[in-house]
Amino acid sequence: MEVYLDNSATTKCAEEVIDTVVKVMRTDYGNPSSKHMKGVDAENYIKQSAKIIAKTLKCQEKEILFTSGGTESNNMAIIGTAMANKRRGNHVIVSSVEHSSVKEPFNYLEEQGFTVTYLPVDAQGVVSLDALKEALDEETILVAIMYANNEIGTLEPIEEIGKIVKAYNKDIVYFVDAIQAYGKFKIIPKKLNIDLLSVSGHKIHGPKGTGFLYIKEHTKIKPIIFGGGQQKGMRSGTENVPGIAGLGVAADLIYNHDFEAKQKVMYELRESFINRLKELPDVQINGMGNEQSAPHVVSASFANVRAEVLLHALEDRNIYVSSGSACSSNKPGLSNTLMAIGLDSALLDSTIRFSFCFETTKEELDYTIEALQELLPQLRKFTRR
């Protein structure tokens, strides 16, 4: 049996997505900037995907900007906003548990002279609202908080944060990284006071190298890629038409085909799996309970077992998991998120992330538990030696 439990890193492309991508590459390969019919046909794929995605967010099609994925969307949201608003202020706020594709752009802003406030979190990874209130000042131009944590699955109080930010100053740009949340929750940015929202295609069974940034109309933001003026000059470069077409199909499949049933399946799998993990000796679950967590992420620390050793031992059983954020897993160093929640230092290098999709089965999770029951005593015995 092959068990893929690394869906937070990437998901398997849906067959309908693959068919669409191949069709566009094979027959509808025109440049969307060309004036002839091949170009018009290509442009129509982009318009159709924008229409589908806009409906999932209950926003306007013109508020969708296609990118190469989550990292580019995050960089544009952060750097583009800072550069567009720097005359108004030089203070930006971000949580201490963000993905590296958010954290690194903020490091860059610090190098450019911006003042960055990193908000603390509690032991479950939830941002302190009191710290946010204290941090806001007349120089603040940007607040960035992720929707769902990519490592431990904790959901941040996105709606409450939006209210606090806009009550203080409606001109502060509120950016939400929704890369682990889009496709798992119904998100309406305008109801949540969100100005910018990032999404990655390969997290929702779409193609890699695709994504988008929701930009609320009238939000002040500058492009960070220049050239041919595509997408109204906001993101130059010939559009990835096959990828954008596939992304639209993926969004449609997630939201318009039994969305609630898929979400329920993942929550049920998660609860059952957590209960089974808790039966194992010396295992700690990190993050919040089911009602306050993403439905597809389980973070577990296994005392006296190195995460990488356990990862490869499971791999030998055809079980695929992650020892952290796969987008940066080849970089040395311990998890900022696990350190921020105050995880015992002895467990920092003993934590595994299991992440599901709606196609994950109970049988696969039972097989994983059986493997852990057999492997953990062996690995701990080896560690003690």
NORUR-V303979 format. One line per field, one symbol per residue. phi: phi as a letter, one per 20 degrees, with the letter a starting at -180 (. if undefined). psi: psi as a letter, one per 30 degrees, with the letter a starting at -180 (. if undefined). burial: b if it has 16 or more other C-alpha atoms within 10 Angstrom, else e. A space follows every 50 residues. Layout:
# NORUR-V303979
phi = ???
psi = ???
burial = ???
This chain:
# NORUR-V303979
phi = .dcdccfffadfffgffggfgffffecdefefefeefgffffffffffff fffgffdlceffeddfceqfffgfffgeffffffdffercdccbfecfff fdffgffffffeofedddffcefeneffffffgfffbfefcbcccffcff ddnfeefgfffgffffffafefeddcfdfedfndceddgffdmeecbdbd ffecmdffmcrbcfcggmfebdfdccrenfllmebfogfefgffffffff ffffedcmgfffffgffffffffffffffeflcdedoefgfccffdccdc ddgmcfgfffgfffgfemddccerfffcfeefpeffffffemgggfdgdc ddddcdcfefdfffffffffffgefgfffffffff
psi = kkjjhhffellkkkeeeeeeeeeeeeehglkffkfleeeeeeeeeeeeee eeeeeffhakefgkjkagaeeeeeeeeeeeeeefgffflgklkllggllf feeeeeeeeefgglkkkjkllaffgkkjeeeeeeekaffkfkkkklekkf effkklieeeeeeeefeejffkkjkkjgegekffljkjeefggkekkkkk egfhgaklglaljkjkkgkjkllfklcfglhhffilkkkieeeeeeeeee eeeefgiheeeeeeeeeeeeeeeeeeeffkkhkkkkallefglkfgkkkk kjkgkkeeeeefeeefghkjakgajffgfgklllkeeeeeggkkfffegg kkkkkllffkleeeeeeeeeeeeeeeeeeeeeef.
burial = eebbbbbbbbbbbbeebbebbeebeeebbbbbeeeeebbbbbbebbebbb bbbbbbbebbbbbbbbbbbbbbbbbbbbbbbbbebeeebbbbbbbbbbbb bbbebbeebeeeebbbbbbbbebbbbbbbeebeebbeeebbbbbbbbbbb bbbbbbbbeebbbbbeeeeebbbbbbbbbbbbbbeebebeeebbbbbbbb bbbbbbbbbbbbbbbbeebbbbbeeeeeeeeeebbbeebbbbbbbbbbbb bbbbbeeebeebbebbbebbeebbeebeeeeebbbbbbebeebbbbbbbb bbbbbbbbebbebbeeeebbbbbbbbeeeeeeeebbbbebbebeeebbbb bbbbbbbbebeeebbebbbeebeeebeebeeeeee
